[in-house]
């Protein structure tokens, strides 16, 4: 799993923890974490598409985690 994927997973995990522990008091924080994860995923996909990368990327001389 790439470093970005790990970061997205952690952001989503943190949002879920805020939801469980803080409820409505942390609504802004939860939404911020979720939107950050969504943005990272979307930008990562755009970069991959722009670079012409496929899922493994090795054929282009680099790995997916680059």
PDB file of N, CA, C and O in Angstrom:
ATOM      1  N   UNK A   1       0.848  -1.177   0.000  1.00  0.00           N
ATOM      2  CA  UNK A   1       0.000   0.000   0.000  1.00  0.00           C
ATOM      3  C   UNK A   1       0.897   1.244   0.000  1.00  0.00           C
ATOM      4  O   UNK A   1       1.883   1.301   0.735  1.00  0.00           O
ATOM      5  N   UNK A   2       0.558   2.224  -0.812  1.00  0.00           N
ATOM      6  CA  UNK A   2       1.387   3.414  -0.915  1.00  0.00           C
ATOM      7  C   UNK A   2       1.259   4.290   0.325  1.00  0.00           C
ATOM      8  O   UNK A   2       0.330   4.138   1.118  1.00  0.00           O
ATOM      9  N   UNK A   3       2.198   5.201   0.476  1.00  0.00           N
ATOM     10  CA  UNK A   3       2.188   6.107   1.618  1.00  0.00           C
ATOM     11  C   UNK A   3       0.913   6.961   1.621  1.00  0.00           C
ATOM     12  O   UNK A   3       0.331   7.197   2.680  1.00  0.00           O
ATOM     13  N   UNK A   4       0.476   7.424   0.442  1.00  0.00           N
ATOM     14  CA  UNK A   4      -0.752   8.211   0.369  1.00  0.00           C
ATOM     15  C   UNK A   4      -1.958   7.386   0.791  1.00  0.00           C
ATOM     16  O   UNK A   4      -2.831   7.878   1.505  1.00  0.00           O
ATOM     17  N   UNK A   5      -2.009   6.157   0.361  1.00  0.00           N
ATOM     18  CA  UNK A   5      -3.116   5.282   0.752  1.00  0.00           C
ATOM     19  C   UNK A   5      -3.142   5.089   2.267  1.00  0.00           C
ATOM     20  O   UNK A   5      -4.211   5.077   2.878  1.00  0.00           O
ATOM     21  N   UNK A   6      -1.981   4.941   2.859  1.00  0.00           N
ATOM     22  CA  UNK A   6      -1.891   4.796   4.313  1.00  0.00           C
ATOM     23  C   UNK A   6      -2.375   6.064   5.014  1.00  0.00           C
ATOM     24  O   UNK A   6      -3.073   5.985   6.025  1.00  0.00           O
ATOM     25  N   UNK A   7      -2.010   7.227   4.484  1.00  0.00           N
ATOM     26  CA  UNK A   7      -2.442   8.492   5.083  1.00  0.00           C
ATOM     27  C   UNK A   7      -3.950   8.667   4.975  1.00  0.00           C
ATOM     28  O   UNK A   7      -4.594   9.115   5.924  1.00  0.00           O
ATOM     29  N   UNK A   8      -4.513   8.319   3.834  1.00  0.00           N
ATOM     30  CA  UNK A   8      -5.964   8.403   3.648  1.00  0.00           C
ATOM     31  C   UNK A   8      -6.663   7.475   4.635  1.00  0.00           C
ATOM     32  O   UNK A   8      -7.649   7.857   5.265  1.00  0.00           O
ATOM     33  N   UNK A   9      -6.152   6.264   4.766  1.00  0.00           N
ATOM     34  CA  UNK A   9      -6.729   5.296   5.702  1.00  0.00           C
ATOM     35  C   UNK A   9      -6.693   5.849   7.124  1.00  0.00           C
ATOM     36  O   UNK A   9      -7.665   5.707   7.865  1.00  0.00           O
ATOM     37  N   UNK A  10      -5.598   6.471   7.507  1.00  0.00           N
ATOM     38  CA  UNK A  10      -5.457   7.033   8.850  1.00  0.00           C
ATOM     39  C   UNK A  10      -6.414   8.214   9.061  1.00  0.00           C
ATOM     40  O   UNK A  10      -7.011   8.338  10.130  1.00  0.00           O
ATOM     41  N   UNK A  11      -6.565   9.077   8.054  1.00  0.00           N
ATOM     42  CA  UNK A  11      -7.511  10.190   8.168  1.00  0.00           C
ATOM     43  C   UNK A  11      -8.938   9.677   8.369  1.00  0.00           C
ATOM     44  O   UNK A  11      -9.684  10.198   9.198  1.00  0.00           O
ATOM     45  N   UNK A  12      -9.301   8.668   7.611  1.00  0.00           N
ATOM     46  CA  UNK A  12     -10.649   8.111   7.739  1.00  0.00           C
ATOM     47  C   UNK A  12     -10.843   7.433   9.105  1.00  0.00           C
ATOM     48  O   UNK A  12     -11.924   7.501   9.690  1.00  0.00           O
ATOM     49  N   UNK A  13      -9.799   6.789   9.596  1.00  0.00           N
ATOM     50  CA  UNK A  13      -9.852   6.160  10.919  1.00  0.00           C
ATOM     51  C   UNK A  13     -10.026   7.228  12.001  1.00  0.00           C
ATOM     52  O   UNK A  13     -10.821   7.057  12.925  1.00  0.00           O
ATOM     53  N   UNK A  14      -9.291   8.313  11.886  1.00  0.00           N
ATOM     54  CA  UNK A  14      -9.404   9.408  12.855  1.00  0.00           C
ATOM     55  C   UNK A  14     -10.796  10.028  12.828  1.00  0.00           C
ATOM     56  O   UNK A  14     -11.358  10.341  13.878  1.00  0.00           O
ATOM     57  N   UNK A  15     -11.347  10.204  11.648  1.00  0.00           N
ATOM     58  CA  UNK A  15     -12.705  10.754  11.529  1.00  0.00           C
ATOM     59  C   UNK A  15     -13.705   9.844  12.232  1.00  0.00           C
ATOM     60  O   UNK A  15     -14.602  10.319  12.928  1.00  0.00           O
ATOM     61  N   UNK A  16     -13.550   8.540  12.048  1.00  0.00           N
ATOM     62  CA  UNK A  16     -14.454   7.585  12.698  1.00  0.00           C
ATOM     63  C   UNK A  16     -14.301   7.634  14.218  1.00  0.00           C
ATOM     64  O   UNK A  16     -15.290   7.541  14.945  1.00  0.00           O
ATOM     65  N   UNK A  17     -13.065   7.780  14.699  1.00  0.00           N
ATOM     66  CA  UNK A  17     -12.838   7.869  16.146  1.00  0.00           C
ATOM     67  C   UNK A  17     -13.459   9.130  16.726  1.00  0.00           C
ATOM     68  O   UNK A  17     -14.059   9.096  17.801  1.00  0.00           O
ATOM     69  N   UNK A  18     -13.313  10.255  16.008  1.00  0.00           N
ATOM     70  CA  UNK A  18     -13.954  11.489  16.460  1.00  0.00           C
ATOM     71  C   UNK A  18     -15.458  11.291  16.529  1.00  0.00           C
ATOM     72  O   UNK A  18     -16.104  11.770  17.461  1.00  0.00           O
ATOM     73  N   UNK A  19     -16.013  10.600  15.566  1.00  0.00           N
ATOM     74  CA  UNK A  19     -17.452  10.352  15.528  1.00  0.00           C
ATOM     75  C   UNK A  19     -17.886   9.550  16.750  1.00  0.00           C
ATOM     76  O   UNK A  19     -18.909   9.854  17.364  1.00  0.00           O
ATOM     77  N   UNK A  20     -17.114   8.534  17.100  1.00  0.00           N
ATOM     78  CA  UNK A  20     -17.458   7.684  18.241  1.00  0.00           C
ATOM     79  C   UNK A  20     -17.246   8.384  19.581  1.00  0.00           C
ATOM     80  O   UNK A  20     -18.044   8.213  20.503  1.00  0.00           O
ATOM     81  N   UNK A  21     -16.180   9.169  19.695  1.00  0.00           N
ATOM     82  CA  UNK A  21     -15.829   9.722  20.994  1.00  0.00           C
ATOM     83  C   UNK A  21     -16.415  11.104  21.269  1.00  0.00           C
ATOM     84  O   UNK A  21     -16.664  11.452  22.424  1.00  0.00           O
ATOM     85  N   UNK A  22     -16.636  11.891  20.222  1.00  0.00           N
ATOM     86  CA  UNK A  22     -17.030  13.279  20.450  1.00  0.00           C
ATOM     87  C   UNK A  22     -18.418  13.629  19.931  1.00  0.00           C
ATOM     88  O   UNK A  22     -18.991  14.645  20.323  1.00  0.00           O
ATOM     89  N   UNK A  23     -18.951  12.807  19.067  1.00  0.00           N
ATOM     90  CA  UNK A  23     -20.281  13.076  18.530  1.00  0.00           C
ATOM     91  C   UNK A  23     -20.363  14.406  17.812  1.00  0.00           C
ATOM     92  O   UNK A  23     -19.468  14.765  17.047  1.00  0.00           O
ATOM     93  N   UNK A  24     -21.446  15.141  18.061  1.00  0.00           N
ATOM     94  CA  UNK A  24     -21.707  16.397  17.352  1.00  0.00           C
ATOM     95  C   UNK A  24     -20.695  17.491  17.695  1.00  0.00           C
ATOM     96  O   UNK A  24     -20.511  18.426  16.916  1.00  0.00           O
ATOM     97  N   UNK A  25     -20.054  17.386  18.824  1.00  0.00           N
ATOM     98  CA  UNK A  25     -19.089  18.408  19.230  1.00  0.00           C
ATOM     99  C   UNK A  25     -17.913  18.504  18.258  1.00  0.00           C
ATOM    100  O   UNK A  25     -17.298  19.563  18.134  1.00  0.00           O
ATOM    101  N   UNK A  26     -17.603  17.423  17.581  1.00  0.00           N
ATOM    102  CA  UNK A  26     -16.449  17.386  16.681  1.00  0.00           C
ATOM    103  C   UNK A  26     -16.871  17.338  15.220  1.00  0.00           C
ATOM    104  O   UNK A  26     -16.083  16.921  14.372  1.00  0.00           O
ATOM    105  N   UNK A  27     -18.095  17.755  14.903  1.00  0.00           N
ATOM    106  CA  UNK A  27     -18.608  17.651  13.537  1.00  0.00           C
ATOM    107  C   UNK A  27     -17.681  18.338  12.529  1.00  0.00           C
ATOM    108  O   UNK A  27     -17.426  17.782  11.461  1.00  0.00           O
ATOM    109  N   UNK A  28     -17.179  19.518  12.840  1.00  0.00           N
ATOM    110  CA  UNK A  28     -16.277  20.232  11.931  1.00  0.00           C
ATOM    111  C   UNK A  28     -14.977  19.480  11.711  1.00  0.00           C
ATOM    112  O   UNK A  28     -14.479  19.417  10.587  1.00  0.00           O
ATOM    113  N   UNK A  29     -14.426  18.912  12.766  1.00  0.00           N
ATOM    114  CA  UNK A  29     -13.178  18.156  12.657  1.00  0.00           C
ATOM    115  C   UNK A  29     -13.381  16.893  11.834  1.00  0.00           C
ATOM    116  O   UNK A  29     -12.556  16.565  10.982  1.00  0.00           O
ATOM    117  N   UNK A  30     -14.470  16.189  12.083  1.00  0.00           N
ATOM    118  CA  UNK A  30     -14.763  14.973  11.314  1.00  0.00           C
ATOM    119  C   UNK A  30     -14.883  15.296   9.832  1.00  0.00           C
ATOM    120  O   UNK A  30     -14.311  14.606   8.987  1.00  0.00           O
ATOM    121  N   UNK A  31     -15.630  16.347   9.525  1.00  0.00           N
ATOM    122  CA  UNK A  31     -15.825  16.718   8.117  1.00  0.00           C
ATOM    123  C   UNK A  31     -14.500  17.123   7.481  1.00  0.00           C
ATOM    124  O   UNK A  31     -14.232  16.768   6.333  1.00  0.00           O
ATOM    125  N   UNK A  32     -13.676  17.857   8.207  1.00  0.00           N
ATOM    126  CA  UNK A  32     -12.368  18.263   7.692  1.00  0.00           C
ATOM    127  C   UNK A  32     -11.502  17.047   7.378  1.00  0.00           C
ATOM    128  O   UNK A  32     -10.865  17.002   6.326  1.00  0.00           O
ATOM    129  N   UNK A  33     -11.470  16.071   8.266  1.00  0.00           N
ATOM    130  CA  UNK A  33     -10.678  14.856   8.043  1.00  0.00           C
ATOM    131  C   UNK A  33     -11.194  14.077   6.842  1.00  0.00           C
ATOM    132  O   UNK A  33     -10.409  13.593   6.026  1.00  0.00           O
ATOM    133  N   UNK A  34     -12.502  13.956   6.734  1.00  0.00           N
ATOM    134  CA  UNK A  34     -13.080  13.233   5.595  1.00  0.00           C
ATOM    135  C   UNK A  34     -12.788  13.943   4.283  1.00  0.00           C
ATOM    136  O   UNK A  34     -12.443  13.299   3.293  1.00  0.00           O
ATOM    137  N   UNK A  35     -12.923  15.262   4.267  1.00  0.00           N
ATOM    138  CA  UNK A  35     -12.656  16.020   3.039  1.00  0.00           C
ATOM    139  C   UNK A  35     -11.179  15.961   2.662  1.00  0.00           C
ATOM    140  O   UNK A  35     -10.840  15.910   1.480  1.00  0.00           O
ATOM    141  N   UNK A  36     -10.302  15.968   3.661  1.00  0.00           N
ATOM    142  CA  UNK A  36      -8.863  15.849   3.385  1.00  0.00           C
ATOM    143  C   UNK A  36      -8.567  14.496   2.736  1.00  0.00           C
ATOM    144  O   UNK A  36      -7.811  14.421   1.767  1.00  0.00           O
ATOM    145  N   UNK A  37      -9.155  13.446   3.263  1.00  0.00           N
ATOM    146  CA  UNK A  37      -8.950  12.115   2.691  1.00  0.00           C
ATOM    147  C   UNK A  37      -9.477  12.062   1.261  1.00  0.00           C
ATOM    148  O   UNK A  37      -8.807  11.527   0.377  1.00  0.00           O
ATOM    149  N   UNK A  38     -10.668  12.611   1.021  1.00  0.00           N
ATOM    150  CA  UNK A  38     -11.244  12.635  -0.327  1.00  0.00           C
ATOM    151  C   UNK A  38     -10.355  13.410  -1.294  1.00  0.00           C
ATOM    152  O   UNK A  38     -10.149  12.987  -2.431  1.00  0.00           O
ATOM    153  N   UNK A  39      -9.827  14.551  -0.838  1.00  0.00           N
ATOM    154  CA  UNK A  39      -8.971  15.384  -1.678  1.00  0.00           C
ATOM    155  C   UNK A  39      -7.679  14.665  -2.030  1.00  0.00           C
ATOM    156  O   UNK A  39      -7.250  14.686  -3.183  1.00  0.00           O
ATOM    157  N   UNK A  40      -7.057  14.031  -1.046  1.00  0.00           N
ATOM    158  CA  UNK A  40      -5.816  13.289  -1.302  1.00  0.00           C
ATOM    159  C   UNK A  40      -6.058  12.186  -2.319  1.00  0.00           C
ATOM    160  O   UNK A  40      -5.262  12.008  -3.240  1.00  0.00           O
ATOM    161  N   UNK A  41      -7.145  11.447  -2.164  1.00  0.00           N
ATOM    162  CA  UNK A  41      -7.451  10.377  -3.117  1.00  0.00           C
ATOM    163  C   UNK A  41      -7.665  10.925  -4.521  1.00  0.00           C
ATOM    164  O   UNK A  41      -7.140  10.378  -5.491  1.00  0.00           O
ATOM    165  N   UNK A  42      -8.433  12.004  -4.633  1.00  0.00           N
ATOM    166  CA  UNK A  42      -8.725  12.580  -5.950  1.00  0.00           C
ATOM    167  C   UNK A  42      -7.462  13.114  -6.614  1.00  0.00           C
ATOM    168  O   UNK A  42      -7.245  12.885  -7.804  1.00  0.00           O
ATOM    169  N   UNK A  43      -6.635  13.818  -5.866  1.00  0.00           N
ATOM    170  CA  UNK A  43      -5.394  14.362  -6.434  1.00  0.00           C
ATOM    171  C   UNK A  43      -4.419  13.254  -6.807  1.00  0.00           C
ATOM    172  O   UNK A  43      -3.726  13.349  -7.820  1.00  0.00           O
ATOM    173  N   UNK A  44      -4.364  12.216  -6.000  1.00  0.00           N
ATOM    174  CA  UNK A  44      -3.492  11.087  -6.300  1.00  0.00           C
ATOM    175  C   UNK A  44      -3.897  10.435  -7.617  1.00  0.00           C
ATOM    176  O   UNK A  44      -3.041  10.103  -8.437  1.00  0.00           O
ATOM    177  N   UNK A  45      -5.196  10.253  -7.820  1.00  0.00           N
ATOM    178  CA  UNK A  45      -5.690   9.682  -9.072  1.00  0.00           C
ATOM    179  C   UNK A  45      -5.359  10.585 -10.265  1.00  0.00           C
ATOM    180  O   UNK A  45      -4.979  10.093 -11.327  1.00  0.00           O
ATOM    181  N   UNK A  46      -5.499  11.888 -10.095  1.00  0.00           N
ATOM    182  CA  UNK A  46      -5.195  12.826 -11.176  1.00  0.00           C
ATOM    183  C   UNK A  46      -3.711  12.795 -11.535  1.00  0.00           C
ATOM    184  O   UNK A  46      -3.355  12.836 -12.712  1.00  0.00           O
ATOM    185  N   UNK A  47      -2.858  12.725 -10.534  1.00  0.00           N
ATOM    186  CA  UNK A  47      -1.414  12.662 -10.780  1.00  0.00           C
ATOM    187  C   UNK A  47      -1.064  11.379 -11.517  1.00  0.00           C
ATOM    188  O   UNK A  47      -0.289  11.391 -12.473  1.00  0.00           O
ATOM    189  N   UNK A  48      -1.649  10.260 -11.059  1.00  0.00           N
ATOM    190  CA  UNK A  48      -1.399   8.982 -11.737  1.00  0.00           C
ATOM    191  C   UNK A  48      -1.844   9.038 -13.189  1.00  0.00           C
ATOM    192  O   UNK A  48      -1.129   8.574 -14.077  1.00  0.00           O
ATOM    193  N   UNK A  49      -3.017   9.601 -13.436  1.00  0.00           N
ATOM    194  CA  UNK A  49      -3.530   9.705 -14.803  1.00  0.00           C
ATOM    195  C   UNK A  49      -2.648  10.625 -15.646  1.00  0.00           C
ATOM    196  O   UNK A  49      -2.368  10.324 -16.807  1.00  0.00           O
ATOM    197  N   UNK A  50      -2.217  11.725 -15.076  1.00  0.00           N
ATOM    198  CA  UNK A  50      -1.365  12.682 -15.788  1.00  0.00           C
ATOM    199  C   UNK A  50      -0.030  12.050 -16.158  1.00  0.00           C
ATOM    200  O   UNK A  50       0.512  12.309 -17.233  1.00  0.00           O
ATOM    201  N   UNK A  51       0.490  11.232 -15.276  1.00  0.00           N
ATOM    202  CA  UNK A  51       1.778  10.582 -15.513  1.00  0.00           C
ATOM    203  C   UNK A  51       1.648   9.340 -16.379  1.00  0.00           C
ATOM    204  O   UNK A  51       2.652   8.730 -16.746  1.00  0.00           O
ATOM    205  N   UNK A  52       0.423   8.965 -16.706  1.00  0.00           N
ATOM    206  CA  UNK A  52       0.203   7.787 -17.530  1.00  0.00           C
ATOM    207  C   UNK A  52       0.529   6.493 -16.807  1.00  0.00           C
ATOM    208  O   UNK A  52       0.890   5.494 -17.428  1.00  0.00           O
ATOM    209  N   UNK A  53       0.400   6.523 -15.500  1.00  0.00           N
ATOM    210  CA  UNK A  53       0.740   5.338 -14.711  1.00  0.00           C
ATOM    211  C   UNK A  53      -0.419   4.369 -14.644  1.00  0.00           C
ATOM    212  O   UNK A  53      -1.592   4.744 -14.654  1.00  0.00           O
ATOM    213  N   UNK A  54      -0.045   3.130 -14.576  1.00  0.00           N
ATOM    214  CA  UNK A  54      -1.030   2.084 -14.339  1.00  0.00           C
ATOM    215  C   UNK A  54      -0.832   1.581 -12.922  1.00  0.00           C
ATOM    216  O   UNK A  54       0.090   2.032 -12.241  1.00  0.00           O
ATOM    217  N   UNK A  55      -1.653   0.677 -12.463  1.00  0.00           N
ATOM    218  CA  UNK A  55      -1.550   0.182 -11.073  1.00  0.00           C
ATOM    219  C   UNK A  55      -0.224  -0.460 -10.817  1.00  0.00           C
ATOM    220  O   UNK A  55      -0.577  -1.639 -10.765  1.00  0.00           O
ATOM    221  N   UNK A  56       0.719  -0.463 -10.675  1.00  0.00           N
ATOM    222  CA  UNK A  56       2.001  -1.022 -10.382  1.00  0.00           C
ATOM    223  C   UNK A  56       3.088  -0.120 -10.809  1.00  0.00           C
ATOM    224  O   UNK A  56       4.116  -0.054 -10.134  1.00  0.00           O
ATOM    225  N   UNK A  57       2.932   0.596 -11.909  1.00  0.00           N
ATOM    226  CA  UNK A  57       3.880   1.611 -12.319  1.00  0.00           C
ATOM    227  C   UNK A  57       5.262   1.143 -12.679  1.00  0.00           C
ATOM    228  O   UNK A  57       6.038   1.931 -13.218  1.00  0.00           O
ATOM    229  N   UNK A  58       5.623  -0.124 -12.407  1.00  0.00           N
ATOM    230  CA  UNK A  58       6.985  -0.563 -12.651  1.00  0.00           C
ATOM    231  C   UNK A  58       7.375  -0.432 -14.112  1.00  0.00           C
ATOM    232  O   UNK A  58       8.543  -0.193 -14.421  1.00  0.00           O
ATOM    233  N   UNK A  59       6.426  -0.583 -15.007  1.00  0.00           N
ATOM    234  CA  UNK A  59       6.739  -0.481 -16.431  1.00  0.00           C
ATOM    235  C   UNK A  59       7.231   0.904 -16.808  1.00  0.00           C
ATOM    236  O   UNK A  59       7.848   1.081 -17.859  1.00  0.00           O
ATOM    237  N   UNK A  60       6.961   1.892 -15.954  1.00  0.00           N
ATOM    238  CA  UNK A  60       7.396   3.261 -16.212  1.00  0.00           C
ATOM    239  C   UNK A  60       8.658   3.615 -15.441  1.00  0.00           C
ATOM    240  O   UNK A  60       9.089   4.768 -15.449  1.00  0.00           O
ATOM    241  N   UNK A  61       9.245   2.647 -14.786  1.00  0.00           N
ATOM    242  CA  UNK A  61      10.502   2.884 -14.104  1.00  0.00           C
ATOM    243  C   UNK A  61      10.361   3.391 -12.671  1.00  0.00           C
ATOM    244  O   UNK A  61      11.342   3.849 -12.086  1.00  0.00           O
ATOM    245  N   UNK A  62       9.182   3.319 -12.107  1.00  0.00           N
ATOM    246  CA  UNK A  62       8.981   3.717 -10.738  1.00  0.00           C
ATOM    247  C   UNK A  62       7.857   2.904 -10.121  1.00  0.00           C
ATOM    248  O   UNK A  62       7.095   2.247 -10.830  1.00  0.00           O
ATOM    249  N   UNK A  63       7.756   2.951  -8.808  1.00  0.00           N
ATOM    250  CA  UNK A  63       6.712   2.180  -8.139  1.00  0.00           C
ATOM    251  C   UNK A  63       5.517   3.060  -7.850  1.00  0.00           C
ATOM    252  O   UNK A  63       5.593   4.282  -7.977  1.00  0.00           O
ATOM    253  N   UNK A  64       4.397   2.437  -7.455  1.00  0.00           N
ATOM    254  CA  UNK A  64       3.175   3.164  -7.171  1.00  0.00           C
ATOM    255  C   UNK A  64       3.362   4.128  -6.003  1.00  0.00           C
ATOM    256  O   UNK A  64       2.647   5.126  -5.918  1.00  0.00           O
ATOM    257  N   UNK A  65       4.293   3.858  -5.113  1.00  0.00           N
ATOM    258  CA  UNK A  65       4.478   4.711  -3.947  1.00  0.00           C
ATOM    259  C   UNK A  65       5.315   5.951  -4.239  1.00  0.00           C
ATOM    260  O   UNK A  65       5.513   6.770  -3.342  1.00  0.00           O
ATOM    261  N   UNK A  66       5.816   6.120  -5.472  1.00  0.00           N
ATOM    262  CA  UNK A  66       6.609   7.311  -5.810  1.00  0.00           C
ATOM    263  C   UNK A  66       5.753   8.539  -5.833  1.00  0.00           C
ATOM    264  O   UNK A  66       6.250   9.633  -6.098  1.00  0.00           O
TER     265      UNK A  66
END
